[in-house]
Amino acid sequence: MNFIKVSFTIFLLFVTQSIFAQYTEVINSNRPGVSRSAFSVGTNVAQLEVGPYIVKEEHTPLKYEVSGFGVDFAARYGLLFEELEINIEGIYQNDTRTDNRGFIAVENKRSNFKNFTIGAKYLVYDPLKNAGEEKPNLYSYHANRTFKWSSLIPAVAVYAGANFDTKDNSYLPPDVEGFSPKIMVATQNNFSGGWVLIMNLIKDRIGTDYSEFQYILTLTHSFNPQWVIFAETQGIDSEYYADNLFRFGGAYLWSKDFQLDTAVTLNTKDTPSVFGVNFGLSYRLDFHVDKETDNGNSKEDADKRKPKKKKKKKKKKKDDTDFDDDGSL
């Protein structure tokens, strides 16, 4: 039992110290949910997140159904500052929409981007930065499991991006094409015991006739350094489409740079009903280098403080004779 307690506290120390900075020793993925964390991937870290999925929709009043597959993807890169991340995100779907209103079912095959966005995210507030008192107590297992009021203060990030919508896209409202702005506020609470709460407030396709508001709430729980489960709710409200989606799933950390995940998506209405299953992966290329600090603790400063080794003088042999430049003794 003592070994388990010591191992757990060491793990807590690793996780807590990692989240003081944007960069973490293990991959920081937004998957398997669709919410976006407040933290970036870290400077000079390139990360790819991909999730192929299958989807089934049935609209009872309009008597149509959709069956197909797709892939959602994100490419993320930490640029210039620990707090800054640029990213490209999108969803590409290929399906068949079957209209059952007549005597003969009419099929319409479709394929296009449901969305394609380029943007940047910046962490504006991190409550754990320089919070030395929040480090785990290595001598008390129960102290690390107790609730801390400071954990109610979330990290906050802001996002700004641009959608690019193609003309005559059957997944989008009519007359929606070209560029349109997207903004988001993302918050993240890291509670004791491996619980994390993420909230996103999103305003999408601003300036169009079908501007959309979304909220996403994601709760994750890690059992150990490798396994995590999550539950998520997503609300969508616009003149074109409104829904409340629910997701459940989990992720497995294969290595410090590679993660696998899966999730199920569903809703509770029939206009249309939605059911989807996805399998995803996240992989990063880690070129991160810790920046030098000005507190004298950098590697270069440490090297400067090391005592210099004195060069050994070569001893002259007894039979060695010194000569002047002209060859005289």
Backbone bond lengths (Angstrom), bond angles and torsions (degrees), N, CA, C in turn:
res aa  C-N    CA-C-N  psi(-1)  N-CA   C-N-CA  omega(-1)  CA-C   N-CA-C  phi
1 M - - - 1.456 - - 1.523 111.57 -
2 N 1.352 116.87 -40.29 1.456 119.93 178.88 1.518 111.05 -61.49
3 F 1.334 116.13 -38.05 1.464 119.93 179.43 1.520 110.78 -63.45
4 I 1.333 117.13 -39.99 1.467 121.38 179.72 1.524 110.18 -64.70
5 K 1.335 117.15 -42.79 1.463 120.48 -179.91 1.521 111.55 -63.93
6 V 1.315 116.33 -43.95 1.463 120.05 179.62 1.522 111.04 -63.30
7 S 1.353 116.82 -43.13 1.467 121.32 179.86 1.516 110.48 -62.36
8 F 1.343 116.23 -41.05 1.463 119.95 -177.83 1.531 111.01 -67.64
9 T 1.329 117.50 -41.73 1.456 119.75 -179.36 1.517 111.66 -67.96
10 I 1.321 116.64 -35.42 1.460 119.52 175.76 1.516 110.20 -64.03
11 F 1.350 116.81 -39.80 1.463 121.09 177.73 1.527 110.47 -63.73
12 L 1.341 117.47 -41.66 1.458 120.49 178.28 1.523 110.73 -63.00
13 L 1.320 117.04 -40.49 1.453 120.31 178.51 1.513 110.94 -61.19
14 F 1.316 116.70 -40.86 1.467 121.52 179.83 1.518 111.05 -63.90
15 V 1.346 116.60 -46.57 1.462 120.56 -177.66 1.525 110.88 -66.54
16 T 1.342 116.93 -45.49 1.454 120.23 -175.96 1.511 111.62 -65.24
17 Q 1.333 117.34 -43.57 1.445 119.43 179.34 1.514 111.53 -68.07
18 S 1.318 118.30 -28.39 1.457 121.53 -179.58 1.508 111.76 -68.58
19 I 1.350 116.88 -35.72 1.454 118.52 -174.26 1.525 112.18 -83.79
20 F 1.350 118.57 -1.53 1.449 118.76 173.59 1.519 110.65 -66.94
21 A 1.335 118.19 -26.88 1.456 122.65 177.86 1.508 108.97 -115.62
22 Q 1.328 115.60 165.94 1.458 119.09 177.49 1.519 110.91 -65.91
23 Y 1.308 115.61 -43.85 1.461 120.45 -177.90 1.526 110.68 -72.51
24 T 1.317 116.89 137.98 1.457 122.06 175.61 1.520 109.24 -125.14
25 E 1.329 115.74 155.39 1.459 120.30 -178.61 1.523 111.93 -67.25
26 V 1.338 117.26 -26.03 1.458 121.55 177.24 1.518 108.91 -113.58
27 I 1.320 116.98 162.09 1.459 123.11 -175.70 1.528 111.08 -59.36
28 N 1.313 116.45 139.36 1.464 123.61 179.05 1.524 107.94 -113.05
29 S 1.341 116.06 92.05 1.468 121.28 -173.46 1.525 111.42 -102.25
30 N 1.336 116.59 147.47 1.461 121.33 172.17 1.526 112.28 -78.58
31 R 1.307 117.11 -17.43 1.447 121.04 179.79 1.525 109.45 -76.50
32 P 1.390 116.40 158.41 1.463 128.67 11.32 1.524 115.11 -92.60
33 G 1.324 119.33 -2.26 1.460 119.96 177.18 1.514 111.07 -82.98
34 V 1.338 116.04 -171.10 1.467 120.83 179.13 1.519 111.64 -109.45
35 S 1.325 118.00 -1.91 1.459 120.09 177.64 1.524 109.74 -74.81
36 R 1.324 115.66 163.43 1.462 122.78 -179.82 1.521 109.01 -115.87
37 S 1.324 116.00 128.10 1.462 120.05 179.66 1.524 110.14 -70.65
38 A 1.328 115.67 163.39 1.458 120.07 179.54 1.524 111.83 -76.78
39 F 1.345 117.18 -20.60 1.455 120.78 -173.91 1.525 111.41 -96.12
40 S 1.326 115.42 149.62 1.455 120.91 178.78 1.524 109.99 -89.50
41 V 1.321 116.21 -179.85 1.468 120.94 -178.16 1.522 111.78 -81.66
42 G 1.343 118.69 -15.47 1.449 121.80 -177.06 1.521 111.24 103.65
43 T 1.328 116.26 149.72 1.461 120.16 -176.43 1.523 111.72 -62.59
44 N 1.327 114.14 140.57 1.469 122.83 178.27 1.525 113.17 61.98
45 V 1.313 116.11 27.61 1.464 121.83 173.47 1.520 108.59 -111.67
46 A 1.328 116.82 123.26 1.466 122.37 175.89 1.525 107.96 -105.48
47 Q 1.318 116.56 131.25 1.471 120.00 -173.33 1.527 110.79 -137.06
48 L 1.325 115.30 136.62 1.465 122.41 178.05 1.521 109.22 -118.49
49 E 1.335 115.63 130.77 1.465 122.29 178.64 1.526 108.33 -126.86
50 V 1.334 116.20 120.64 1.464 121.27 -174.24 1.521 109.44 -132.93
51 G 1.352 116.12 140.20 1.456 119.95 -179.87 1.518 113.55 -144.59
52 P 1.328 118.84 94.37 1.463 119.84 172.46 1.529 110.48 -67.07
53 Y 1.343 116.21 147.40 1.462 119.81 -177.09 1.524 110.50 -148.23
54 I 1.328 114.44 162.13 1.467 121.85 170.60 1.529 107.36 -118.51
55 V 1.342 117.08 147.39 1.449 120.55 -175.36 1.530 110.03 -139.50
56 K 1.334 114.52 147.69 1.466 122.16 177.28 1.525 108.22 -138.75
57 E 1.351 115.92 124.33 1.457 121.45 178.63 1.523 109.90 -126.77
58 E 1.342 116.30 143.60 1.474 121.74 176.77 1.531 108.54 -137.62
59 H 1.332 115.51 122.83 1.460 121.43 178.92 1.529 107.53 -106.67
60 T 1.342 116.01 104.35 1.461 120.87 -173.80 1.531 113.33 -65.98
61 P 1.356 119.91 -50.42 1.465 118.62 -178.92 1.536 113.63 -62.97
62 L 1.323 118.04 -40.20 1.464 121.15 -178.33 1.527 112.95 -89.38
63 K 1.286 117.14 -4.75 1.470 123.47 174.98 1.531 113.10 55.14
64 Y 1.317 114.96 52.54 1.465 118.34 171.69 1.525 109.55 -134.81
65 E 1.300 116.16 159.90 1.456 121.06 177.78 1.529 109.51 -139.67
66 V 1.309 114.79 153.24 1.456 122.21 -179.78 1.522 108.52 -127.27
67 S 1.321 115.03 132.63 1.465 120.52 178.63 1.517 108.55 -138.75
68 G 1.335 116.11 127.42 1.457 117.75 -179.16 1.508 112.97 -176.79
69 F 1.316 114.97 -161.23 1.458 121.55 -178.57 1.522 108.38 -143.94
70 G 1.297 115.47 169.19 1.458 120.14 -179.63 1.510 110.60 -168.58
71 V 1.323 114.81 -172.25 1.459 120.79 177.86 1.531 108.81 -149.36
72 D 1.314 116.38 132.12 1.460 120.44 171.38 1.519 108.13 -105.83
73 F 1.308 116.76 145.72 1.457 120.28 -172.87 1.521 110.23 -146.91
74 A 1.324 114.99 157.31 1.457 121.92 175.67 1.523 108.77 -151.59
75 A 1.321 116.02 133.83 1.460 122.62 172.75 1.518 107.30 -115.87
76 R 1.346 117.27 122.61 1.458 122.33 -173.78 1.531 110.07 -123.17
77 Y 1.342 115.08 145.36 1.462 119.12 179.10 1.522 110.00 -146.77
78 G 1.328 116.62 131.33 1.455 122.01 176.92 1.520 110.25 -84.84
79 L 1.329 115.91 119.97 1.462 120.73 -170.99 1.523 111.30 -122.81
80 L 1.319 116.37 129.83 1.464 125.44 170.55 1.528 113.63 68.04
81 F 1.329 117.61 -57.66 1.457 121.26 -176.14 1.523 109.87 -120.68
82 E 1.341 115.16 154.75 1.467 119.95 177.55 1.528 111.07 -60.51
83 E 1.330 116.22 -30.25 1.470 120.14 -175.29 1.522 113.51 -84.47
84 L 1.327 118.18 -11.30 1.462 121.36 -171.68 1.515 112.18 -104.03
85 E 1.329 115.51 136.91 1.464 122.11 176.56 1.528 109.62 -139.37
86 I 1.321 116.69 133.59 1.464 120.60 171.44 1.521 107.83 -106.31
87 N 1.321 117.11 149.37 1.463 118.99 -175.42 1.525 111.94 -153.39
88 I 1.306 113.68 156.66 1.469 123.47 172.17 1.521 106.85 -124.20
89 E 1.331 116.45 127.05 1.462 121.04 -177.33 1.524 109.94 -132.10
90 G 1.323 115.87 151.57 1.447 118.68 178.36 1.514 113.03 -170.18
91 I 1.329 114.59 167.69 1.468 122.92 174.69 1.518 108.13 -135.38
92 Y 1.315 116.14 124.41 1.471 121.42 176.91 1.523 107.79 -116.05
93 Q 1.351 116.53 130.53 1.463 120.30 -176.01 1.525 110.80 -130.98
94 N 1.311 114.23 145.35 1.467 123.02 175.99 1.524 107.06 -130.86
95 D 1.336 117.00 119.72 1.459 118.81 -176.30 1.524 111.42 -150.53
96 T 1.313 114.28 178.98 1.464 122.35 174.81 1.521 109.27 -124.59
97 R 1.314 116.37 121.83 1.471 121.35 177.51 1.521 108.56 -99.91
98 T 1.334 116.10 119.20 1.467 122.32 -175.95 1.521 110.07 -108.38
99 D 1.328 116.24 120.35 1.459 122.43 179.10 1.527 108.28 -95.14
100 N 1.352 116.89 118.60 1.470 122.27 -176.00 1.525 112.85 -107.54
101 R 1.328 118.16 21.77 1.464 119.76 -176.53 1.527 112.98 -77.51
102 G 1.292 118.56 -25.46 1.464 120.99 -179.32 1.522 112.31 -98.05
103 F 1.333 114.82 -172.65 1.464 119.98 177.80 1.530 110.88 -69.45
104 I 1.308 115.71 -28.32 1.460 120.27 -179.82 1.522 108.73 -119.27
105 A 1.312 115.55 130.48 1.465 120.20 178.99 1.529 110.10 -68.67
106 V 1.308 115.19 136.09 1.469 121.09 -179.29 1.530 108.26 -112.08
107 E 1.325 114.62 122.62 1.463 120.20 -178.61 1.522 111.36 -100.76
108 N 1.307 115.18 139.47 1.460 121.83 177.88 1.516 108.75 -130.98
109 K 1.316 116.53 112.87 1.464 120.82 -179.65 1.523 109.29 -84.05
110 R 1.322 115.94 135.17 1.453 121.12 -177.10 1.530 110.34 -132.43
111 S 1.318 115.62 152.19 1.462 120.95 172.57 1.521 108.59 -161.80
112 N 1.328 115.61 128.40 1.462 120.19 -179.98 1.532 108.63 -177.75
113 F 1.329 115.39 175.41 1.461 121.06 173.73 1.519 109.30 -80.29
114 K 1.328 116.55 126.56 1.452 120.10 172.75 1.526 110.03 -75.71
115 N 1.319 116.07 -30.91 1.454 121.15 169.52 1.525 109.59 -161.59
116 F 1.327 114.64 151.73 1.465 122.27 177.21 1.523 106.69 -146.70
117 T 1.343 116.35 116.43 1.456 121.13 -169.67 1.523 110.98 -133.26
118 I 1.319 115.98 138.66 1.462 123.03 172.20 1.521 107.70 -117.64
119 G 1.338 116.97 130.32 1.456 118.37 -176.57 1.509 113.33 -159.22
120 A 1.334 115.17 -173.98 1.460 122.41 179.72 1.519 109.11 -142.71
121 K 1.332 115.09 144.51 1.462 121.37 -179.95 1.527 108.91 -124.17
122 Y 1.343 116.61 140.91 1.464 120.44 -178.07 1.525 109.50 -136.53
123 L 1.318 115.83 128.52 1.463 121.64 177.42 1.525 108.97 -78.28
124 V 1.322 116.68 115.35 1.467 120.26 -177.64 1.523 112.31 -95.79
125 Y 1.343 117.36 -20.27 1.470 119.32 -179.92 1.510 110.20 -151.40
126 D 1.337 116.39 129.20 1.460 122.87 177.22 1.518 108.11 -127.30
127 P 1.329 119.94 106.75 1.469 121.63 -176.41 1.527 113.29 -68.12
128 L 1.314 117.64 -18.83 1.461 120.38 -177.52 1.524 112.97 -91.10
129 K 1.327 116.67 -4.03 1.452 119.08 179.95 1.523 109.66 -69.99
130 N 1.305 115.35 128.33 1.463 122.88 -178.73 1.524 113.40 61.45
131 A 1.346 116.01 20.52 1.468 119.69 179.37 1.517 109.74 -93.53
132 G 1.301 116.67 74.10 1.455 120.96 -176.56 1.516 112.94 -62.65
133 E 1.351 117.36 -28.40 1.458 119.11 -178.56 1.513 112.86 -69.50
134 E 1.343 118.02 -11.84 1.450 120.82 -178.17 1.524 112.95 -88.37
135 K 1.326 117.29 0.38 1.462 118.85 -179.87 1.523 110.05 -66.73
136 P 1.339 118.91 147.82 1.450 121.71 -176.44 1.526 112.29 -64.64
137 N 1.310 115.10 149.72 1.452 122.10 175.09 1.522 108.74 -86.20
138 L 1.326 116.56 108.93 1.463 120.67 -175.35 1.519 112.61 -71.39
139 Y 1.336 116.76 -10.75 1.454 119.63 -176.76 1.526 112.63 -104.09
140 S 1.324 117.17 -2.51 1.463 119.72 -176.84 1.524 110.58 -138.35
141 Y 1.314 116.37 112.67 1.463 121.81 177.44 1.529 110.57 -66.49
142 H 1.337 116.56 -43.47 1.464 120.65 -176.40 1.526 111.75 -70.23
143 A 1.314 117.91 -30.47 1.463 120.60 179.17 1.516 111.21 -64.05
144 N 1.317 116.62 -32.60 1.463 120.70 179.77 1.521 112.71 -78.88
145 R 1.340 117.46 -14.88 1.459 121.42 -179.65 1.518 112.30 -96.48
146 T 1.311 117.67 -9.99 1.461 120.18 -176.46 1.522 111.19 -77.30
147 F 1.319 114.97 152.99 1.459 120.71 179.89 1.522 110.27 -72.58
148 K 1.337 116.50 138.58 1.461 122.35 177.78 1.526 108.35 -116.95
149 W 1.331 115.65 126.31 1.456 120.15 -178.18 1.516 111.76 -61.06
150 S 1.320 116.65 -30.02 1.468 119.81 -179.11 1.524 112.24 -64.52
151 S 1.341 116.99 -21.33 1.464 119.78 -179.76 1.526 112.36 -71.18
152 L 1.350 117.01 -12.15 1.461 120.13 177.26 1.529 111.96 -74.38
153 I 1.329 116.82 -15.58 1.469 120.89 177.85 1.522 107.84 -86.42
154 P 1.322 118.48 116.52 1.465 120.23 -174.55 1.519 113.47 -87.24
155 A 1.321 115.77 158.11 1.463 121.14 164.55 1.526 107.19 -74.88
156 V 1.340 116.78 143.72 1.458 120.94 -174.86 1.524 109.71 -128.52
157 A 1.335 115.83 130.72 1.465 121.86 176.14 1.522 109.32 -128.93
158 V 1.321 115.22 153.95 1.466 120.78 175.67 1.522 108.69 -119.49
159 Y 1.327 114.49 149.83 1.466 121.29 -177.64 1.519 109.34 -132.68
160 A 1.324 115.34 141.78 1.462 121.11 173.12 1.517 107.81 -139.46
161 G 1.336 115.96 135.21 1.457 119.98 -178.20 1.510 111.60 -154.20
162 A 1.320 114.42 -178.71 1.463 121.11 -179.88 1.518 109.49 -134.30
163 N 1.339 115.77 130.81 1.461 121.87 173.68 1.520 109.68 -84.16
164 F 1.314 115.39 145.98 1.461 119.78 169.65 1.518 107.69 -122.45
165 D 1.329 117.16 110.82 1.466 123.51 -177.19 1.523 109.75 -110.86
166 T 1.321 115.59 128.99 1.461 120.71 -179.39 1.529 110.67 -77.39
167 K 1.325 115.78 158.90 1.461 121.62 -178.92 1.529 110.34 -73.66
168 D 1.338 115.89 146.21 1.468 123.19 177.79 1.526 111.40 55.53
169 N 1.332 116.09 44.36 1.458 121.93 177.42 1.524 108.62 -87.23
170 S 1.337 117.14 116.93 1.469 121.29 -174.61 1.523 112.95 -70.50
171 Y 1.331 118.58 -11.43 1.460 120.97 177.90 1.530 112.20 -88.00
172 L 1.328 116.69 -8.67 1.460 120.87 -173.98 1.524 111.07 -115.06
173 P 1.329 117.11 162.81 1.461 120.25 176.39 1.523 110.63 -62.49
174 P 1.329 117.88 157.14 1.464 120.29 177.90 1.524 111.43 -63.28
175 D 1.329 115.18 147.19 1.466 122.63 177.03 1.530 113.74 69.20
176 V 1.349 117.95 9.45 1.462 120.23 174.46 1.525 108.19 -96.54
177 E 1.328 115.85 113.67 1.460 121.46 -179.96 1.527 109.63 -158.39
178 G 1.319 114.79 162.90 1.460 119.36 178.94 1.516 112.40 80.91
179 F 1.340 115.62 -154.08 1.464 121.26 -175.86 1.525 111.09 -93.75
180 S 1.329 114.72 144.05 1.463 121.14 173.68 1.520 108.37 -150.23
181 P 1.338 118.28 144.11 1.461 121.54 -176.45 1.530 112.81 -73.67
182 K 1.348 114.31 155.15 1.456 122.85 174.17 1.523 107.98 -140.00
183 I 1.331 117.29 132.50 1.457 121.21 178.20 1.531 109.29 -130.19
184 M 1.323 115.56 156.84 1.464 119.98 -177.71 1.529 110.13 -154.86
185 V 1.321 114.97 147.69 1.460 122.71 167.90 1.526 106.87 -116.73
186 A 1.341 116.24 126.18 1.464 121.22 -178.75 1.518 109.42 -119.10
187 T 1.328 116.71 130.82 1.468 121.21 176.32 1.516 109.30 -120.39
188 Q 1.335 114.99 154.46 1.467 119.84 -179.24 1.521 109.86 -146.89
189 N 1.344 115.56 126.13 1.460 122.57 174.77 1.518 109.07 -111.13
190 N 1.325 116.89 128.82 1.461 122.11 176.26 1.527 108.64 -107.89
191 F 1.341 115.40 105.41 1.457 120.82 -178.36 1.529 110.22 -94.07
192 S 1.329 115.67 163.50 1.452 120.45 177.66 1.532 109.83 -68.63
193 G 1.302 116.04 157.67 1.459 120.49 178.83 1.504 114.67 82.47
194 G 1.340 117.77 12.02 1.459 120.42 176.45 1.513 115.06 85.00
195 W 1.342 118.39 18.29 1.466 121.84 179.48 1.529 110.19 -98.42
196 V 1.326 116.19 137.39 1.463 122.63 178.62 1.523 108.95 -134.80
197 L 1.327 116.70 132.25 1.470 122.33 177.94 1.518 108.68 -117.72
198 I 1.332 115.95 126.17 1.467 122.36 179.53 1.526 108.73 -120.80
199 M 1.332 115.71 136.99 1.465 121.03 176.35 1.524 109.07 -130.45
200 N 1.335 115.94 133.46 1.458 122.81 175.37 1.523 109.68 -120.51
201 L 1.322 116.38 133.16 1.461 122.95 171.16 1.525 106.64 -118.00
202 I 1.353 116.33 119.51 1.461 121.18 -168.25 1.521 110.46 -126.44
203 K 1.325 115.60 136.11 1.465 122.06 169.79 1.519 106.47 -119.27
204 D 1.336 116.30 117.12 1.459 121.40 -170.04 1.527 111.11 -118.31
205 R 1.350 114.45 151.74 1.472 122.96 179.85 1.527 111.49 49.29
206 I 1.319 113.60 51.78 1.468 121.56 -178.88 1.525 109.68 -65.74
207 G 1.328 116.21 136.64 1.465 121.52 177.61 1.512 113.97 93.79
208 T 1.346 117.87 -9.39 1.460 120.20 176.49 1.532 109.51 -91.39
209 D 1.314 116.24 171.35 1.468 120.67 178.51 1.520 111.71 -72.99
210 Y 1.325 117.06 -11.45 1.463 121.03 -176.86 1.527 110.00 -125.56
211 S 1.324 116.20 44.89 1.451 120.60 176.39 1.533 109.90 -58.62
212 E 1.325 115.84 142.69 1.460 121.08 -169.29 1.524 110.87 -124.76
213 F 1.337 115.91 139.64 1.465 121.60 173.52 1.528 108.46 -113.37
214 Q 1.342 115.35 137.60 1.451 120.67 178.02 1.530 110.14 -134.77
215 Y 1.322 114.99 147.80 1.460 120.66 166.80 1.527 107.61 -127.72
216 I 1.309 116.17 144.14 1.467 121.48 178.48 1.524 107.75 -134.99
217 L 1.328 116.45 129.32 1.462 122.98 174.87 1.522 108.33 -120.44
218 T 1.333 116.29 125.29 1.461 121.23 -178.20 1.521 109.64 -128.40
219 L 1.326 116.12 128.39 1.465 122.06 176.56 1.520 108.51 -118.13
220 T 1.332 117.15 122.73 1.457 121.36 179.76 1.522 109.75 -119.33
221 H 1.327 114.72 154.46 1.467 120.47 177.31 1.514 108.73 -141.78
222 S 1.327 115.76 126.00 1.463 120.82 178.16 1.525 109.54 -100.57
223 F 1.343 114.90 127.31 1.458 120.32 178.03 1.525 111.46 -81.31
224 N 1.316 114.99 -33.46 1.459 122.33 -179.76 1.524 107.32 -158.81
225 P 1.329 119.60 -178.04 1.467 119.54 -177.18 1.518 115.16 -62.40
226 Q 1.348 118.99 -9.59 1.466 120.08 -175.15 1.519 114.26 -112.11
227 W 1.321 119.05 -32.64 1.466 121.53 -172.94 1.518 111.60 -110.31
228 V 1.354 116.07 137.26 1.457 121.91 176.17 1.531 108.99 -142.88
229 I 1.335 116.87 143.07 1.461 122.09 173.89 1.528 108.21 -118.51
230 F 1.344 116.15 161.44 1.465 118.56 -179.31 1.522 110.45 -150.22
231 A 1.332 114.32 157.49 1.462 123.08 170.82 1.525 106.90 -134.51
232 E 1.341 115.95 142.60 1.462 119.33 -172.16 1.522 110.50 -146.76
233 T 1.319 115.56 144.22 1.457 121.17 172.14 1.525 108.91 -126.80
234 Q 1.324 115.95 139.04 1.464 122.33 -177.77 1.516 109.31 -131.11
235 G 1.309 115.75 121.91 1.457 121.15 177.06 1.512 111.03 -105.84
236 I 1.335 116.99 133.54 1.466 123.10 -178.74 1.523 108.68 -125.65
237 D 1.331 116.83 131.11 1.460 120.39 -179.08 1.525 110.00 -140.45
238 S 1.337 115.95 117.32 1.460 121.95 174.21 1.522 108.23 -155.49
239 E 1.335 116.44 172.62 1.457 121.15 178.14 1.528 111.86 -69.70
240 Y 1.321 115.94 -18.79 1.471 120.19 -176.13 1.525 112.29 -97.34
241 Y 1.336 116.98 -36.88 1.465 120.17 -175.20 1.523 109.66 -153.43
242 A 1.331 115.85 138.61 1.458 122.10 176.14 1.518 108.77 -139.22
243 D 1.336 115.55 141.02 1.460 118.21 -177.16 1.522 109.50 -164.58
244 N 1.329 114.87 164.33 1.456 123.10 169.92 1.524 107.23 -129.42
245 L 1.320 115.81 111.26 1.455 122.05 -176.37 1.520 110.31 -104.94
246 F 1.333 115.60 148.45 1.458 121.71 178.52 1.529 108.64 -127.13
247 R 1.335 115.96 138.61 1.466 121.20 -179.62 1.520 110.17 -130.99
248 F 1.325 114.27 145.06 1.453 121.37 176.75 1.527 107.88 -141.33
249 G 1.302 115.50 142.75 1.461 117.57 179.62 1.508 111.83 175.22
250 G 1.323 114.58 -161.63 1.456 120.05 -178.39 1.512 111.41 -160.24
251 A 1.340 114.74 173.13 1.458 121.15 -179.38 1.518 109.53 -140.62
252 Y 1.335 114.88 154.25 1.466 121.89 179.28 1.519 109.09 -129.00
253 L 1.305 116.65 126.55 1.458 122.06 179.08 1.529 108.66 -85.47
254 W 1.340 115.31 103.82 1.466 121.07 -177.54 1.532 110.32 -72.81
255 S 1.324 115.39 -44.55 1.463 121.98 174.97 1.521 107.09 -148.83
256 K 1.326 117.68 178.85 1.462 119.32 -176.61 1.522 112.67 -66.47
257 D 1.335 117.97 -15.08 1.461 121.80 -179.50 1.529 113.50 -118.00
258 F 1.336 118.20 6.29 1.464 120.31 -173.28 1.521 110.36 -142.46
259 Q 1.359 115.66 127.03 1.461 121.82 -178.86 1.523 111.17 -129.71
260 L 1.325 116.56 141.27 1.460 123.67 173.76 1.524 108.92 -113.25
261 D 1.361 116.99 148.99 1.463 118.95 -179.01 1.519 110.73 -153.47
262 T 1.302 115.41 165.04 1.463 122.29 174.37 1.524 109.09 -152.21
263 A 1.340 116.45 153.80 1.461 120.98 -178.47 1.521 110.23 -157.21
264 V 1.327 114.87 156.94 1.462 123.54 175.41 1.523 108.26 -118.47
265 T 1.345 116.99 135.28 1.461 122.46 178.93 1.527 109.72 -118.32
266 L 1.334 117.10 135.80 1.470 121.07 178.12 1.519 109.43 -155.05
267 N 1.342 114.48 168.69 1.460 120.33 174.06 1.518 109.31 -137.66
268 T 1.336 116.84 -173.94 1.465 120.00 -173.81 1.529 112.50 -121.72
269 K 1.341 118.85 16.83 1.460 120.60 -179.60 1.528 109.70 -121.86
270 D 1.333 116.51 177.67 1.469 120.30 -179.17 1.529 111.64 -123.58
271 T 1.336 116.44 24.78 1.478 119.63 -178.85 1.530 113.30 -128.23
272 P 1.308 120.47 55.04 1.460 127.70 -0.53 1.533 112.01 -100.39
273 S 1.327 115.62 170.69 1.459 120.33 168.93 1.531 107.48 -79.52
274 V 1.323 116.08 146.25 1.458 120.88 -176.35 1.528 109.51 -128.98
275 F 1.328 115.21 133.43 1.456 120.52 172.49 1.522 108.18 -142.42
276 G 1.332 115.93 126.18 1.459 120.12 -178.86 1.518 111.34 -143.36
277 V 1.314 115.58 152.36 1.466 122.76 176.66 1.518 107.83 -132.21
278 N 1.324 116.74 131.04 1.459 118.38 177.94 1.517 111.29 -129.77
279 F 1.315 115.12 154.82 1.463 124.01 174.99 1.519 106.72 -129.25
280 G 1.320 116.72 128.54 1.451 118.58 -173.61 1.507 113.68 -134.79
281 L 1.317 113.79 169.36 1.459 121.04 175.48 1.519 109.07 -145.19
282 S 1.312 114.85 153.72 1.459 122.43 176.71 1.523 107.58 -133.40
283 Y 1.330 115.72 134.75 1.461 120.40 -178.71 1.520 108.96 -141.36
284 R 1.319 116.42 139.42 1.456 119.42 -179.78 1.523 111.58 -125.87
285 L 1.319 113.64 149.35 1.458 122.86 170.67 1.519 106.51 -105.95
286 D 1.312 116.07 112.56 1.454 121.90 -169.35 1.527 110.82 -100.51
287 F 1.343 115.11 104.38 1.463 121.19 175.38 1.531 110.60 -113.56
288 H 1.324 115.48 21.88 1.460 120.35 -175.61 1.524 111.29 -69.46
289 V 1.336 115.53 137.85 1.461 122.51 174.22 1.519 107.31 -129.94
290 D 1.345 116.75 127.45 1.456 119.75 -180.00 1.513 110.29 -63.04
291 K 1.329 115.45 134.17 1.452 119.88 178.42 1.516 110.45 -73.89
292 E 1.327 115.31 150.40 1.461 120.10 176.98 1.519 109.10 -68.36
293 T 1.295 115.28 140.81 1.458 120.32 176.85 1.521 109.51 -99.09
294 D 1.315 116.14 162.80 1.460 120.58 -179.03 1.523 112.36 -97.36
295 N 1.332 117.54 17.84 1.458 120.68 -179.51 1.522 112.69 -99.09
296 G 1.330 116.24 10.50 1.448 119.40 177.42 1.498 114.31 79.98
297 N 1.338 117.37 13.23 1.450 120.65 -177.60 1.518 113.26 -106.44
298 S 1.330 118.46 9.40 1.453 120.14 178.38 1.513 110.13 -72.43
299 K 1.326 116.06 164.57 1.455 120.65 -179.25 1.524 110.63 -62.29
300 E 1.320 116.65 -39.67 1.447 120.10 -179.36 1.530 111.02 -64.82
301 D 1.349 116.31 -40.45 1.455 119.13 178.42 1.521 111.54 -65.03
302 A 1.323 115.28 -37.89 1.459 119.43 178.86 1.525 110.48 -65.14
303 D 1.328 115.41 -39.08 1.467 118.98 178.99 1.524 110.98 -64.98
304 K 1.332 116.81 -36.36 1.456 120.16 -179.42 1.523 111.93 -66.66
305 R 1.363 115.36 -30.93 1.459 119.15 -178.48 1.518 113.33 -78.50
306 K 1.330 117.27 -13.87 1.456 119.97 179.94 1.518 109.40 -68.33
307 P 1.347 117.42 138.88 1.473 119.30 178.25 1.512 110.51 -65.71
308 K 1.326 114.11 137.35 1.453 118.59 -179.60 1.522 110.47 -76.50
309 K 1.294 114.36 139.37 1.451 119.58 179.12 1.524 109.46 -77.43
310 K 1.353 115.25 132.58 1.451 120.13 178.57 1.517 110.34 -78.92
311 K 1.314 114.63 137.30 1.449 119.50 178.53 1.520 110.01 -75.89
312 K 1.283 116.14 134.10 1.462 121.42 179.94 1.512 109.30 -77.34
313 K 1.376 115.27 130.17 1.452 119.78 177.44 1.512 110.35 -80.02
314 K 1.285 113.72 139.46 1.452 119.05 179.92 1.524 109.64 -75.71
315 K 1.291 115.03 123.78 1.450 120.16 -179.80 1.519 110.41 -75.77
316 K 1.342 115.04 138.81 1.456 119.52 178.18 1.518 110.28 -82.44
317 K 1.268 114.43 141.23 1.458 119.54 175.22 1.511 109.16 -75.60
318 K 1.326 115.55 155.75 1.460 120.67 -177.58 1.516 112.48 -61.03
319 D 1.339 116.04 -34.11 1.450 118.82 -176.15 1.511 112.93 -87.96
320 D 1.379 116.39 1.64 1.451 118.61 177.36 1.522 109.96 -75.73
321 T 1.314 118.01 135.49 1.464 122.94 -178.36 1.507 109.24 -123.33
322 D 1.343 115.28 132.74 1.462 119.63 179.76 1.518 109.54 -82.94
323 F 1.313 116.08 137.02 1.463 122.37 177.92 1.526 108.79 -120.41
324 D 1.331 113.86 147.17 1.466 118.22 172.50 1.497 109.47 -76.15
325 D 1.318 115.29 174.38 1.467 119.13 -178.89 1.520 112.10 -62.37
326 D 1.349 117.43 -28.31 1.448 117.57 -179.37 1.526 113.10 -87.54
327 G 1.323 115.24 3.98 1.462 119.38 175.51 1.501 113.46 93.84
328 S 1.355 118.08 -4.29 1.460 120.81 -179.52 1.505 110.62 -83.89
329 L 1.314 116.98 161.55 1.449 122.12 -179.90 1.516 110.98 -72.85
